[in-house]
Amino acid sequence: DTAVSQTPKYLVTQMGNDKSIKCEQNLGHDTMYWYKQDSKKFLKIMFSYNNKELIINETVPNRFSPKSPDKAHLNLHINSLELGDSAVYFCASSQVGPGVNNYGYTFGSGTRLTVV
Amino acid sequence: GQNIDQPTEMTATEGAIVQINCTYQTSGFNGLFWYQQHAGEAPTFLSYNVLDGLEEKGRFSSFLSRSKGYSYLLLKELQMKDSASYLCAVRGAGTALIFGKGTTLSVSS
């Protein structure tokens, strides 16, 4: 019944590895996001997809590649992991468009990535 | 540029009232949100303001002044469980929320 689910919840990996984080929402929302929360708790937007189309691509190293196979899924693949990639990554979804007054997010539970 | 400022830390005692301020400068404005985040958990939605004025929801209220680029979150009858980070976020011209760095509130008995 989880509205926005992310897997895995914890990910510990070595520098240089490639890893993926998966996100799925069952709310029928049309827009999904990836945020990175650093050790100082600052939440920063990385990517956003609306109906499988990339609409936000912030200044993020191109080692990070999002993929949205359908509007309910948004995955994040990270190549050649670096120590500085250690953070909590949150997936979120929202419904935007006519007739929607509150475009607030529903967040997933987060993926704590530790690169060693 | 886009900037959202809020105090880094605040402390208060059980039963008290605390006000967390947020000032913002963004390209466009389509609403201001407050989220609560407990340690190790995801942010959860608290309130939404798009028009000037006060929105009240139980022990929590949020105020917005668009002309001043200012909002506050008011927490009444504080409880220990209110110890958390409180995130101010603005939706600018696009659909994404821009978050402030959060205010960590510690409630003591």
Backbone of each chain as ProteinMPNN parsed JSONL, in Angstrom:
{"seq_chain_A": "DTAVSQTPKYLVTQMGNDKSIKCEQNLGHDTMYWYKQDSKKFLKIMFSYNNKELIINETVPNRFSPKSPDKAHLNLHINSLELGDSAVYFCASSQVGPGVNNYGYTFGSGTRLTVV", "coords_chain_A": {"N_chain_A": [[0.805, -1.206, 0.0], [2.179, 1.095, 0.041], [2.722, 4.444, -0.946], [4.782, 5.848, -2.372], [7.48, 4.097, -3.244], [10.811, 3.155, -2.627], [13.727, 1.407, -3.613], [17.028, 0.144, -3.142], [16.737, 0.482, 0.509], [19.029, 0.926, 1.935], [22.355, 1.289, 0.79], [25.507, 0.223, 0.346], [28.591, 0.64, -1.093], [31.545, 0.253, -3.129], [33.929, 2.711, -4.21], [33.897, 3.637, -7.615], [32.18, 1.702, -8.49], [29.068, 0.807, -10.21], [25.712, 1.635, -9.676], [22.142, 1.214, -9.113], [19.093, 2.863, -8.247], [15.73, 2.296, -7.47], [12.413, 3.545, -8.077], [8.961, 3.695, -7.412], [5.621, 4.725, -7.861], [2.249, 4.615, -6.71], [0.211, 6.385, -6.875], [-0.941, 7.512, -9.035], [0.131, 9.843, -9.939], [1.553, 12.31, -12.186], [4.071, 13.338, -12.331], [7.425, 12.929, -11.41], [10.292, 12.936, -9.223], [13.802, 13.249, -8.444], [15.676, 13.817, -5.578], [18.572, 14.933, -3.815], [19.847, 14.579, -0.604], [22.115, 16.013, 1.416], [24.737, 15.674, 3.929], [24.246, 17.806, 5.552], [21.606, 18.045, 5.564], [20.393, 19.323, 3.432], [18.085, 19.502, 0.889], [18.237, 18.893, -2.457], [17.153, 19.456, -5.755], [17.442, 17.12, -8.39], [16.548, 15.764, -10.765], [13.586, 15.788, -12.833], [10.684, 14.193, -14.041], [7.959, 14.302, -16.258], [5.234, 12.524, -17.126], [6.932, 10.57, -18.355], [8.711, 12.185, -19.645], [11.69, 14.049, -19.571], [11.93, 16.895, -17.627], [13.261, 18.522, -15.874], [16.622, 18.993, -15.367], [19.02, 19.32, -13.42], [22.209, 20.831, -12.542], [24.06, 18.298, -12.56], [26.472, 15.74, -12.232], [27.248, 13.91, -15.228], [27.444, 11.264, -14.693], [25.253, 10.468, -13.404], [22.241, 9.099, -14.302], [18.939, 9.343, -15.068], [15.979, 7.325, -15.537], [12.854, 6.766, -16.969], [10.606, 4.452, -17.397], [7.841, 4.348, -17.467], [5.045, 6.397, -16.361], [4.766, 5.809, -13.718], [7.132, 4.983, -12.684], [10.455, 5.808, -11.796], [13.762, 5.606, -12.199], [17.148, 5.675, -10.982], [20.346, 5.716, -12.147], [23.719, 5.313, -11.324], [26.931, 5.865, -12.341], [30.373, 4.876, -11.916], [30.889, 5.437, -9.082], [31.574, 7.919, -6.571], [33.213, 9.134, -3.564], [31.954, 11.472, -2.738], [29.392, 11.127, -3.531], [27.984, 9.988, -1.561], [25.077, 10.103, 0.281], [21.612, 10.797, 1.112], [19.141, 9.733, -1.04], [16.182, 10.875, -2.31], [13.139, 9.959, -3.721], [10.27, 11.448, -5.217], [6.813, 12.24, -5.818], [4.292, 14.041, -7.653], [1.179, 15.608, -8.536], [0.479, 17.505, -11.266], [-1.062, 20.229, -13.096], [-4.116, 21.409, -14.711], [-6.73, 22.327, -12.503], [-5.573, 21.299, -10.274], [-4.743, 22.276, -7.143], [-2.855, 22.115, -5.143], [0.334, 21.355, -5.367], [1.865, 19.642, -3.901], [4.429, 17.373, -2.74], [4.684, 13.791, -2.492], [6.85, 11.893, -0.711], [9.244, 9.259, -1.167], [10.731, 6.767, 1.028], [13.421, 7.1, 1.033], [16.84, 6.47, 0.046], [19.722, 5.478, 1.491], [22.821, 6.073, 0.531], [26.065, 4.918, 0.73], [29.335, 5.418, -0.04], [32.342, 3.771, -0.141]], "CA_chain_A": [[0.0, 0.0, 0.0], [3.064, 2.251, 0.089], [2.408, 5.343, -2.037], [6.008, 5.999, -3.147], [8.422, 3.14, -2.668], [12.159, 3.171, -3.187], [14.597, 0.302, -3.241], [17.017, -0.345, -1.756], [16.715, 1.516, 1.544], [20.435, 1.182, 2.237], [23.246, 0.811, -0.268], [26.909, 0.472, 0.646], [29.315, 0.157, -2.253], [32.899, 0.782, -3.252], [34.208, 3.707, -5.253], [34.097, 3.121, -8.967], [31.085, 0.799, -8.882], [27.844, 1.353, -10.797], [24.553, 1.163, -8.921], [20.84, 1.787, -9.466], [18.041, 2.996, -7.238], [14.448, 2.235, -8.162], [11.307, 4.24, -7.434], [7.659, 3.424, -8.003], [4.513, 5.353, -7.138], [0.937, 4.071, -7.076], [-0.742, 7.454, -6.616], [-1.469, 8.03, -10.294], [0.736, 11.147, -10.23], [2.181, 12.351, -13.506], [5.402, 13.92, -12.261], [8.295, 12.303, -10.409], [11.501, 13.725, -8.972], [14.895, 12.765, -7.6], [16.359, 14.811, -4.767], [19.712, 14.475, -3.023], [19.951, 15.258, 0.694], [23.48, 15.831, 1.897], [24.921, 15.47, 5.375], [23.712, 18.979, 6.249], [20.144, 17.914, 5.433], [19.878, 20.169, 2.36], [17.429, 18.756, -0.185], [18.483, 19.577, -3.722], [16.546, 18.781, -6.906], [18.364, 16.591, -9.402], [15.823, 15.507, -12.011], [12.146, 15.629, -12.766], [10.047, 13.658, -15.23], [6.52, 14.434, -16.368], [4.765, 11.564, -18.131], [8.099, 9.928, -18.967], [9.561, 13.16, -20.327], [12.58, 14.789, -18.684], [11.625, 18.322, -17.644], [14.267, 19.219, -15.066], [17.913, 18.315, -15.321], [19.889, 20.298, -12.768], [23.638, 20.628, -12.752], [24.41, 17.041, -11.91], [27.44, 15.033, -13.083], [26.573, 13.006, -16.159], [27.48, 9.887, -14.177], [23.902, 10.194, -12.928], [21.31, 9.045, -15.429], [17.593, 8.891, -14.703], [15.247, 6.632, -16.598], [11.447, 6.614, -16.604], [9.957, 3.564, -18.359], [6.434, 4.78, -17.518], [4.889, 7.523, -15.438], [4.747, 5.332, -12.334], [8.476, 4.551, -12.304], [11.599, 6.667, -12.111], [14.956, 4.975, -11.655], [18.361, 6.499, -11.023], [21.547, 4.918, -12.296], [24.916, 6.11, -11.041], [28.17, 5.214, -12.796], [31.674, 5.279, -11.35], [30.561, 6.113, -7.833], [32.629, 8.64, -5.864], [32.933, 9.326, -2.144], [31.042, 12.603, -2.589], [28.018, 10.743, -3.872], [27.339, 9.505, -0.344], [23.97, 10.998, 0.643], [20.31, 10.126, 1.033], [18.451, 10.098, -2.272], [14.733, 10.771, -2.158], [12.232, 10.033, -4.847], [9.004, 12.062, -4.847], [5.88, 12.383, -6.933], [3.227, 15.025, -7.47], [0.248, 15.742, -9.649], [0.417, 18.897, -11.708], [-1.99, 20.413, -14.198], [-5.347, 22.168, -14.444], [-7.615, 21.815, -11.466], [-4.82, 20.844, -9.105], [-4.35, 23.481, -6.425], [-1.721, 21.897, -4.254], [1.239, 20.475, -6.096], [2.823, 19.113, -2.941], [5.052, 16.091, -3.021], [4.743, 12.637, -1.609], [8.224, 11.383, -0.781], [9.606, 7.904, -0.793], [11.403, 6.687, 2.326], [14.829, 7.458, 0.878], [17.903, 5.462, -0.097], [20.973, 5.994, 2.063], [23.956, 5.56, -0.242], [27.382, 5.135, 1.328], [30.414, 4.986, -0.933], [33.549, 3.579, 0.688]], "C_chain_A": [[0.843, 1.263, 0.0], [2.855, 3.127, -1.134], [3.605, 5.534, -2.966], [7.036, 5.081, -2.501], [9.743, 3.169, -3.407], [12.882, 1.924, -2.738], [15.966, 0.5, -3.865], [16.943, 0.796, -0.752], [18.149, 1.907, 1.94], [21.286, 0.582, 1.122], [24.665, 1.219, 0.109], [27.722, -0.144, -0.484], [30.689, 0.812, -2.331], [32.985, 1.832, -4.35], [34.414, 3.016, -6.588], [33.003, 2.184, -9.435], [29.944, 1.57, -9.536], [26.662, 0.78, -10.021], [23.283, 1.849, -9.402], [19.928, 1.838, -8.257], [16.719, 3.049, -7.99], [13.368, 2.953, -7.362], [10.016, 3.959, -8.183], [6.605, 4.143, -7.186], [3.191, 4.805, -7.656], [-0.17, 5.093, -6.826], [-1.396, 7.986, -7.886], [-0.929, 9.409, -10.639], [1.445, 11.113, -11.584], [3.61, 12.901, -13.485], [6.185, 13.281, -11.127], [9.633, 13.03, -10.364], [12.545, 12.866, -8.256], [15.527, 13.965, -6.898], [17.531, 14.143, -4.062], [19.735, 15.276, -1.731], [21.324, 14.969, 1.275], [23.536, 15.734, 3.415], [24.399, 16.651, 6.192], [22.203, 19.085, 6.073], [19.544, 18.778, 4.324], [19.355, 19.309, 1.22], [17.578, 19.513, -1.494], [17.912, 18.771, -4.882], [17.637, 18.312, -7.868], [17.65, 16.496, -10.753], [14.323, 15.51, -11.748], [11.643, 15.119, -14.104], [8.551, 13.898, -15.138], [6.055, 13.521, -17.483], [5.898, 11.027, -18.996], [9.039, 10.898, -19.684], [10.385, 13.945, -19.319], [12.267, 16.274, -18.771], [12.584, 19.145, -16.802], [15.522, 18.371, -15.035], [18.892, 19.32, -14.756], [21.35, 19.963, -13.027], [24.101, 19.442, -11.927], [25.43, 16.353, -12.806], [26.741, 14.045, -14.007], [26.783, 11.541, -15.817], [26.102, 9.469, -13.649], [22.958, 10.188, -14.129], [19.966, 8.516, -14.954], [16.963, 8.162, -15.887], [13.816, 6.418, -16.123], [10.748, 5.752, -17.649], [8.464, 3.849, -18.518], [6.223, 5.782, -16.403], [4.839, 7.104, -13.976], [6.139, 4.971, -11.822], [9.522, 5.586, -12.714], [12.813, 6.088, -11.411], [16.151, 5.914, -11.809], [19.56, 5.577, -11.09], [22.759, 5.815, -12.098], [26.141, 5.305, -11.449], [29.367, 5.721, -12.009], [31.507, 6.064, -10.05], [31.785, 6.724, -7.154], [32.212, 8.849, -4.402], [31.889, 10.42, -1.923], [29.603, 12.297, -2.971], [27.263, 10.22, -2.657], [26.322, 10.533, 0.135], [22.718, 10.141, 0.763], [19.611, 10.645, -0.218], [16.96, 9.827, -2.093], [14.052, 10.859, -3.521], [10.945, 10.698, -4.355], [8.104, 12.102, -6.066], [4.866, 13.46, -6.603], [2.333, 15.017, -8.698], [0.186, 17.211, -10.028], [-0.598, 18.993, -12.832], [-3.249, 21.144, -13.775], [-6.196, 21.509, -13.374], [-6.901, 21.315, -10.237], [-4.298, 22.07, -8.378], [-3.078, 23.311, -5.617], [-0.803, 20.871, -4.904], [2.253, 19.851, -5.158], [3.31, 17.728, -3.305], [4.625, 15.033, -2.027], [6.125, 12.033, -1.8], [8.275, 9.887, -0.533], [10.4, 7.944, 0.505], [12.905, 6.959, 2.245], [15.737, 6.247, 0.72], [19.18, 6.085, 0.436], [22.131, 5.312, 1.36], [25.256, 5.924, 0.464], [28.435, 4.576, 0.391], [31.693, 4.928, -0.115], [34.782, 3.341, -0.2]], "O_chain_A": [[0.31, 2.372, -0.036], [2.814, 2.616, -2.253], [3.482, 5.404, -4.184], [7.413, 5.272, -1.345], [9.793, 3.202, -4.637], [12.679, 1.439, -1.625], [16.065, 0.973, -4.998], [17.074, 1.96, -1.13], [18.431, 3.068, 2.238], [20.98, -0.483, 0.586], [24.985, 2.406, 0.181], [27.558, -1.324, -0.796], [30.947, 1.814, -1.664], [32.2, 1.826, -5.299], [35.026, 1.952, -6.672], [32.895, 1.894, -10.627], [29.855, 2.794, -9.44], [26.618, -0.418, -9.741], [23.329, 2.916, -10.013], [19.98, 0.984, -7.372], [16.588, 3.738, -9.001], [13.398, 2.97, -6.132], [9.973, 3.98, -9.413], [6.68, 4.172, -5.957], [3.02, 4.562, -8.85], [-1.326, 4.735, -6.598], [-2.302, 8.817, -7.82], [-1.458, 10.079, -11.525], [1.872, 10.063, -12.064], [4.28, 12.924, -14.518], [5.672, 13.112, -10.021], [10.049, 13.657, -11.339], [12.22, 11.901, -7.565], [15.863, 14.973, -7.518], [17.493, 12.952, -3.752], [19.653, 16.504, -1.753], [21.652, 13.824, 1.587], [22.506, 15.714, 4.09], [24.139, 16.513, 7.387], [21.603, 20.108, 6.403], [18.327, 18.955, 4.271], [20.084, 18.492, 0.656], [17.102, 20.641, -1.625], [18.145, 17.567, -4.99], [18.615, 19.016, -8.12], [18.092, 17.071, -11.748], [13.856, 15.275, -10.634], [12.105, 15.546, -15.163], [7.946, 13.722, -14.08], [6.424, 13.705, -18.642], [5.815, 11.037, -20.225], [10.044, 10.482, -20.262], [9.852, 14.449, -18.331], [12.326, 16.86, -19.852], [12.701, 20.353, -17.007], [15.482, 17.183, -14.716], [19.519, 20.079, -15.495], [21.677, 18.95, -13.646], [24.478, 19.571, -10.762], [25.277, 16.374, -14.028], [25.757, 13.415, -13.619], [26.351, 10.664, -16.564], [25.822, 8.284, -13.471], [22.891, 11.161, -14.88], [19.865, 7.379, -14.495], [17.342, 8.344, -17.044], [13.59, 5.945, -15.009], [10.336, 6.267, -18.688], [7.894, 3.617, -19.584], [7.117, 6.0, -15.585], [4.866, 7.955, -13.087], [6.301, 4.681, -10.637], [9.481, 6.152, -13.807], [12.889, 6.078, -10.183], [16.158, 6.815, -12.647], [19.772, 4.753, -10.2], [22.824, 6.924, -12.627], [26.359, 4.197, -10.96], [29.371, 6.843, -11.504], [31.937, 7.213, -9.945], [32.872, 6.147, -7.153], [31.035, 8.756, -4.052], [31.044, 10.312, -1.034], [28.706, 13.113, -2.758], [26.047, 10.031, -2.709], [26.662, 11.693, 0.367], [22.751, 8.929, 0.548], [19.504, 11.853, -0.423], [16.54, 8.715, -1.771], [14.362, 11.72, -4.345], [10.57, 10.528, -3.195], [8.57, 12.008, -7.202], [4.608, 13.758, -5.437], [2.691, 14.489, -9.751], [-0.125, 18.06, -9.194], [-0.959, 17.99, -13.449], [-3.421, 21.46, -12.598], [-6.358, 20.288, -13.349], [-7.542, 20.943, -9.255], [-3.498, 22.826, -8.93], [-2.315, 24.26, -5.434], [-1.12, 19.684, -4.98], [3.378, 19.558, -5.563], [2.678, 17.01, -4.08], [4.259, 15.324, -0.888], [6.519, 11.702, -2.918], [7.465, 9.328, 0.206], [10.707, 9.018, 1.023], [13.58, 7.04, 3.271], [15.437, 5.153, 1.198], [19.665, 7.087, -0.09], [22.391, 4.127, 1.566], [25.512, 7.092, 0.757], [28.419, 3.389, 0.067], [32.081, 5.906, 0.524], [35.886, 3.159, 0.314]]}, "seq_chain_B": "GQNIDQPTEMTATEGAIVQINCTYQTSGFNGLFWYQQHAGEAPTFLSYNVLDGLEEKGRFSSFLSRSKGYSYLLLKELQMKDSASYLCAVRGAGTALIFGKGTTLSVSS", "coords_chain_B": {"N_chain_B": [[18.841, 34.92, -8.849], [17.882, 32.049, -6.873], [16.774, 31.799, -3.601], [16.357, 30.576, -0.369], [15.837, 31.192, 2.942], [16.193, 30.131, 6.278], [16.253, 29.764, 9.857], [18.965, 27.873, 11.273], [18.897, 26.292, 13.601], [16.679, 25.752, 16.38], [15.477, 25.97, 19.73], [13.169, 24.836, 22.199], [10.703, 24.521, 24.837], [8.569, 21.935, 26.147], [5.076, 22.399, 25.642], [5.304, 25.027, 24.989], [5.212, 27.787, 22.575], [6.4, 28.062, 19.283], [7.947, 29.862, 16.646], [8.871, 29.516, 13.361], [10.734, 31.066, 11.004], [10.803, 31.97, 7.505], [12.354, 33.232, 4.693], [12.21, 34.17, 1.27], [13.515, 34.296, -2.087], [12.643, 33.981, -5.249], [12.421, 32.855, -8.686], [9.525, 33.586, -9.927], [6.433, 32.542, -8.365], [4.563, 30.024, -7.009], [3.406, 29.013, -4.761], [3.978, 28.112, -1.312], [5.455, 25.785, 0.813], [5.483, 23.827, 3.803], [7.375, 21.334, 5.333], [7.791, 18.529, 7.492], [10.476, 16.763, 8.904], [11.547, 13.946, 10.445], [14.431, 12.547, 12.033], [16.206, 10.408, 9.942], [14.028, 9.789, 8.425], [11.537, 10.266, 5.796], [10.597, 13.474, 4.402], [7.503, 14.916, 5.46], [4.384, 16.275, 4.486], [3.229, 19.369, 5.738], [1.968, 21.939, 5.462], [0.457, 24.314, 3.171], [0.654, 27.324, 1.438], [-0.668, 29.706, -0.726], [-1.902, 32.05, -1.116], [-1.859, 35.268, 0.522], [-1.808, 35.379, 4.076], [-3.071, 33.539, 6.924], [-2.955, 30.087, 7.5], [-4.555, 27.614, 9.267], [-4.051, 24.606, 11.033], [-4.898, 22.528, 13.205], [-2.541, 22.163, 15.744], [-0.639, 23.41, 14.303], [0.193, 26.253, 12.337], [0.439, 28.23, 9.382], [1.858, 31.071, 7.835], [1.753, 33.512, 5.249], [3.317, 36.116, 3.413], [3.347, 37.463, 0.449], [4.274, 39.817, -0.715], [6.37, 40.511, 0.913], [7.987, 38.361, 0.684], [7.967, 36.278, 2.612], [7.414, 33.878, 5.146], [6.008, 32.087, 7.906], [6.076, 29.314, 10.179], [4.041, 28.248, 12.706], [4.101, 26.649, 15.721], [2.16, 25.287, 18.181], [1.608, 24.487, 21.688], [3.793, 22.72, 22.193], [5.181, 19.459, 21.761], [7.21, 16.652, 22.738], [7.535, 15.01, 20.554], [7.555, 16.746, 18.465], [10.091, 17.457, 17.939], [12.241, 17.812, 15.341], [13.286, 18.297, 11.908], [12.338, 21.193, 10.119], [11.216, 22.058, 7.039], [11.206, 24.613, 4.728], [9.74, 25.281, 1.63], [9.571, 26.373, -1.736], [7.544, 26.662, -4.584], [8.551, 27.703, -7.604], [8.674, 29.097, -10.787], [8.483, 26.74, -12.185], [7.645, 23.217, -11.865], [9.026, 22.034, -9.83], [9.917, 21.817, -6.353], [11.734, 24.13, -4.43], [13.939, 23.857, -1.868], [14.593, 25.181, 1.417], [17.362, 25.132, 3.752], [16.484, 23.958, 6.01], [15.234, 23.862, 9.39], [16.315, 22.801, 12.443], [14.528, 21.706, 15.076], [14.568, 21.463, 18.528], [12.916, 20.051, 21.162], [12.533, 20.287, 24.577], [11.948, 18.842, 27.831]], "CA_chain_B": [[18.977, 33.578, -8.33], [16.833, 31.571, -5.999], [17.319, 31.677, -2.266], [15.39, 30.393, 0.708], [16.57, 31.271, 4.208], [15.513, 29.832, 7.528], [17.285, 29.543, 10.879], [19.508, 26.512, 11.268], [18.473, 25.549, 14.787], [15.871, 26.426, 17.395], [15.149, 25.126, 20.873], [11.974, 25.27, 22.91], [10.297, 23.557, 25.856], [7.234, 21.348, 25.991], [3.976, 23.277, 25.978], [5.545, 26.398, 24.51], [4.898, 28.13, 21.187], [7.612, 28.441, 18.555], [7.703, 30.372, 15.291], [10.023, 29.295, 12.473], [10.613, 32.01, 9.894], [11.379, 31.611, 6.206], [12.3, 34.28, 3.674], [12.54, 33.568, -0.023], [13.623, 35.075, -3.33], [12.599, 32.948, -6.299], [11.915, 33.25, -9.997], [8.136, 33.159, -9.945], [5.922, 32.002, -7.098], [3.321, 29.257, -7.162], [3.043, 28.362, -3.513], [5.01, 27.842, -0.317], [5.146, 24.557, 1.54], [6.275, 23.433, 4.969], [7.469, 19.894, 5.541], [8.447, 18.073, 8.722], [11.307, 15.589, 8.671], [12.207, 13.351, 11.59], [15.739, 11.978, 11.713], [16.187, 9.111, 9.282], [12.763, 9.544, 7.736], [11.227, 11.13, 4.66], [9.795, 14.654, 4.731], [6.056, 14.773, 5.337], [3.721, 17.54, 4.217], [2.537, 20.013, 6.85], [1.052, 23.027, 5.089], [0.599, 24.931, 1.853], [0.1, 28.671, 1.309], [-0.446, 30.328, -2.03], [-2.4, 33.409, -0.93], [-1.431, 35.891, 1.763], [-2.644, 35.14, 5.24], [-2.778, 32.463, 7.865], [-3.65, 28.802, 7.352], [-4.438, 26.913, 10.542], [-4.342, 23.177, 10.959], [-4.61, 21.964, 14.522], [-1.519, 22.875, 16.521], [0.274, 24.063, 13.364], [-0.336, 27.308, 11.466], [1.459, 28.803, 8.506], [1.513, 32.41, 7.371], [2.474, 33.934, 4.044], [3.23, 37.459, 2.858], [4.041, 37.394, -0.844], [4.969, 41.075, -0.991], [7.598, 40.537, 1.707], [8.75, 37.133, 0.488], [8.125, 35.85, 3.996], [6.46, 32.925, 5.705], [6.397, 31.442, 9.163], [5.351, 28.156, 10.68], [3.811, 28.424, 14.139], [3.781, 25.389, 16.387], [1.645, 25.568, 19.527], [1.529, 23.356, 22.63], [4.846, 21.836, 21.727], [5.349, 18.134, 22.341], [8.548, 16.106, 22.469], [7.539, 14.412, 19.216], [7.732, 17.801, 17.459], [11.528, 17.585, 17.654], [12.411, 17.383, 13.959], [13.665, 19.392, 11.013], [11.209, 21.795, 9.426], [11.73, 22.498, 5.748], [10.418, 25.57, 3.956], [9.983, 25.029, 0.206], [8.806, 27.244, -2.631], [7.419, 26.308, -5.996], [8.758, 28.893, -8.397], [7.999, 29.125, -12.088], [8.312, 25.381, -12.687], [6.892, 22.313, -11.002], [9.847, 21.507, -8.743], [10.018, 22.577, -5.116], [13.077, 24.528, -4.013], [13.916, 23.757, -0.419], [15.573, 25.813, 2.273], [18.259, 24.156, 4.371], [15.815, 23.314, 7.128], [15.439, 24.319, 10.767], [16.238, 21.696, 13.387], [13.873, 22.115, 16.319], [14.732, 20.54, 19.661], [11.951, 20.322, 22.227], [12.981, 19.655, 25.825], [10.907, 18.793, 28.871]], "C_chain_B": [[17.826, 33.228, -7.418], [17.441, 31.298, -4.642], [16.191, 31.535, -1.259], [16.167, 30.312, 2.005], [15.67, 30.934, 5.382], [16.579, 29.575, 8.567], [17.709, 28.089, 10.901], [18.959, 25.682, 12.42], [17.6, 26.405, 15.675], [15.642, 25.432, 18.521], [13.935, 25.708, 21.577], [11.638, 24.2, 23.945], [8.876, 23.079, 25.594], [6.166, 22.346, 26.416], [4.108, 24.686, 25.443], [5.05, 26.572, 23.067], [6.212, 28.523, 20.503], [7.237, 28.867, 17.139], [8.981, 30.209, 14.467], [9.816, 30.163, 11.232], [11.302, 31.511, 8.635], [11.255, 32.813, 5.28], [12.778, 33.688, 2.361], [12.66, 34.616, -1.113], [13.692, 34.037, -4.43], [12.131, 33.559, -7.612], [10.504, 32.724, -10.103], [7.723, 32.611, -8.581], [4.596, 31.303, -7.375], [3.023, 28.458, -5.903], [4.231, 28.106, -2.611], [4.54, 26.687, 0.551], [6.024, 24.448, 2.786], [6.198, 21.913, 5.103], [8.151, 19.644, 6.886], [9.265, 16.826, 8.389], [11.945, 15.138, 9.972], [13.48, 12.663, 11.127], [15.575, 10.598, 11.08], [14.906, 8.8, 8.524], [12.588, 10.506, 6.565], [10.494, 12.38, 5.133], [8.31, 14.355, 4.575], [5.42, 16.158, 5.278], [3.021, 18.073, 5.464], [1.526, 21.042, 6.365], [1.423, 23.606, 3.738], [-0.064, 26.296, 1.888], [0.372, 29.174, -0.094], [-0.96, 31.77, -2.02], [-1.914, 33.953, 0.402], [-2.387, 35.529, 2.9], [-2.228, 33.901, 5.992], [-3.619, 31.233, 7.534], [-3.448, 28.031, 8.649], [-4.858, 25.467, 10.394], [-3.95, 22.572, 12.296], [-3.588, 22.799, 15.275], [-0.573, 23.673, 15.613], [-0.465, 25.111, 12.536], [0.797, 27.786, 10.583], [0.942, 30.106, 7.93], [2.341, 32.744, 6.154], [2.23, 35.412, 3.76], [4.04, 37.46, 1.573], [4.816, 38.681, -1.126], [6.294, 41.162, -0.239], [8.468, 39.311, 1.471], [9.007, 36.435, 1.809], [7.016, 34.876, 4.391], [6.928, 32.531, 7.097], [5.508, 30.249, 9.433], [5.258, 28.314, 12.188], [3.387, 27.081, 14.729], [3.361, 25.698, 17.827], [1.664, 24.292, 20.369], [2.555, 22.284, 22.258], [4.899, 20.529, 22.506], [6.739, 17.626, 21.961], [8.628, 15.57, 21.037], [7.669, 15.454, 18.096], [9.204, 18.074, 17.176], [11.798, 16.974, 16.288], [13.019, 18.542, 13.173], [12.427, 19.886, 10.296], [11.742, 22.487, 8.179], [10.732, 23.44, 5.087], [10.746, 25.33, 2.483], [9.059, 25.904, -0.63], [8.726, 26.608, -4.005], [7.525, 27.609, -6.77], [7.98, 28.835, -9.691], [7.71, 27.72, -12.613], [7.502, 24.524, -11.738], [7.69, 21.857, -9.784], [9.798, 22.424, -7.527], [11.488, 22.878, -4.831], [13.039, 24.605, -2.5], [14.943, 24.669, 0.237], [16.389, 24.728, 2.956], [17.684, 23.535, 5.636], [16.187, 23.924, 8.472], [15.273, 23.119, 11.683], [15.686, 22.216, 14.7], [14.074, 21.048, 17.376], [13.775, 20.973, 20.758], [12.397, 19.565, 23.462], [11.862, 19.734, 26.864], [11.218, 19.745, 30.005]], "O_chain_B": [[16.907, 34.023, -7.221], [18.484, 30.653, -4.532], [15.206, 32.272, -1.292], [17.051, 29.469, 2.158], [14.531, 31.394, 5.465], [17.7, 29.204, 8.218], [16.927, 27.19, 10.592], [18.601, 24.518, 12.244], [17.751, 27.626, 15.726], [15.614, 24.22, 18.307], [13.705, 26.917, 21.553], [12.212, 23.111, 23.935], [8.093, 23.738, 24.91], [6.319, 23.049, 27.415], [3.145, 25.453, 25.442], [4.545, 25.64, 22.442], [7.033, 29.233, 21.083], [6.332, 28.306, 16.522], [10.04, 30.711, 14.843], [8.834, 30.002, 10.507], [12.256, 30.736, 8.692], [10.162, 33.352, 5.104], [13.645, 32.814, 2.34], [12.014, 35.663, -1.08], [14.672, 33.3, -4.541], [11.529, 34.632, -7.641], [10.303, 31.534, -10.346], [8.567, 32.262, -7.756], [3.65, 31.893, -7.895], [2.458, 27.366, -5.966], [5.352, 27.907, -3.08], [3.382, 26.625, 0.965], [7.16, 24.921, 2.807], [5.134, 21.303, 5.002], [8.97, 20.439, 7.347], [8.794, 15.941, 7.675], [12.778, 15.843, 10.542], [13.592, 12.249, 9.973], [14.889, 9.732, 11.623], [14.718, 7.685, 8.04], [13.379, 11.43, 6.371], [9.832, 12.344, 6.17], [7.908, 13.629, 3.666], [5.871, 17.091, 5.942], [2.315, 17.34, 6.157], [0.371, 21.035, 6.79], [2.53, 23.419, 3.233], [-1.211, 26.421, 2.317], [1.493, 29.083, -0.594], [-0.516, 32.604, -2.809], [-1.592, 33.186, 1.31], [-3.596, 35.395, 2.708], [-1.185, 33.301, 5.732], [-4.828, 31.325, 7.32], [-2.316, 27.817, 9.083], [-5.849, 25.137, 9.743], [-2.809, 22.155, 12.492], [-3.757, 24.01, 15.423], [0.198, 24.506, 16.09], [-1.592, 24.893, 12.093], [1.964, 27.755, 10.974], [-0.232, 30.237, 7.584], [3.49, 32.317, 6.034], [1.104, 35.901, 3.849], [5.271, 37.457, 1.603], [5.898, 38.637, -1.712], [7.231, 41.813, -0.7], [9.576, 39.23, 2.003], [10.137, 36.043, 2.097], [5.853, 35.036, 4.019], [8.112, 32.635, 7.417], [4.363, 30.176, 8.988], [6.269, 28.491, 12.867], [2.423, 26.466, 14.273], [4.12, 26.296, 18.59], [1.726, 23.18, 19.846], [2.223, 21.119, 22.042], [4.695, 20.489, 23.72], [7.356, 18.097, 21.005], [9.67, 15.669, 20.389], [7.867, 15.104, 16.932], [9.528, 18.841, 16.269], [11.613, 15.773, 16.088], [13.236, 19.628, 13.71], [11.567, 19.095, 9.908], [12.593, 23.374, 8.249], [9.562, 23.102, 4.912], [11.917, 25.189, 2.129], [7.908, 26.139, -0.265], [9.712, 26.084, -4.523], [6.696, 28.506, -6.616], [6.78, 28.56, -9.698], [6.785, 27.534, -13.404], [6.758, 25.04, -10.904], [7.118, 21.353, -8.817], [9.657, 23.641, -7.652], [12.359, 22.018, -4.966], [12.221, 25.317, -1.919], [16.021, 24.904, -0.308], [16.136, 23.54, 2.76], [18.318, 22.685, 6.261], [17.292, 24.429, 8.665], [14.215, 22.489, 11.702], [16.298, 23.061, 15.354], [13.787, 19.873, 17.15], [13.815, 22.111, 21.223], [12.616, 18.355, 23.415], [10.964, 20.572, 26.783], [10.451, 19.834, 30.964]]}, "name": "protein", "num_of_chains": 2, "seq": "DTAVSQTPKYLVTQMGNDKSIKCEQNLGHDTMYWYKQDSKKFLKIMFSYNNKELIINETVPNRFSPKSPDKAHLNLHINSLELGDSAVYFCASSQVGPGVNNYGYTFGSGTRLTVVGQNIDQPTEMTATEGAIVQINCTYQTSGFNGLFWYQQHAGEAPTFLSYNVLDGLEEKGRFSSFLSRSKGYSYLLLKELQMKDSASYLCAVRGAGTALIFGKGTTLSVSS"}
